[in-house]
């Protein structure tokens, strides 16, 4: 079950996985929002009001990600540093919204989940530096 939760959190940080080339699957913000929110509901014991708020937050984020991808802003030619800064700002905004929705205890657990996922990515875990599906030669962005 922890793997499912961490996979959901990994989705939050894996914007680059949507730029996999022509063979990529259709990205649906509703599906992403449902998967992530369901995982967080189990991990953080969200009540119904929290669930709806978190779902709306992730749906909005998914729609923004889809719009950026559809507009070609996630193209490999876009400056990586600028993209990294944008992702950092987006994550900070997301965390601020989550802090408003969750209790102090839930938010602490949410932060711990994020830190564990970031550590796993740095160590070459799922979709970490060694890449994920669609990465030529298995090389992820961190390995270049």
C-alpha positions, 0 to 999 in steps of 0.5 A: 500500500505504501508503494501505491501512496508513494507512486501517487506522490511521485506523480506530483513531482514527475511533470517530465514523465508526460513528455515521453514522445509520441507513444505516450498515453493520453493524460487525463487530469481527472484520472490523476486527481482521483488517483492522487487524492485516493492515495492521500485519503488512505494515507492521511485519513481525509474526511469528505470535505478534505477529500473534495478540496484536495481533489479540486486542488489536484484537478486544477494542477493537472489541468495546468500541467496538461495545458502546458504540455499541450502548448509545447511548454514542456518541450526539451528545448525549454530552459531546464533551469526555468522549468525547475524554478517554475516547478518549485514555485508550483510545489510551494503554492501547492504545499501552502494550499495543502496546509490550509486543507489538512490538520497539522498532524496530516500536513506533517505526515504529508511533508514526510511522504514528500521527503521520502519520495524526493529521497527515493528519486535522488537514489534512483528509485521509481522515475528517479535519476535512472529514468522511467518509461520513455527515457532513451537508454534509461537515462533520466534527467538527473543522470545527464 
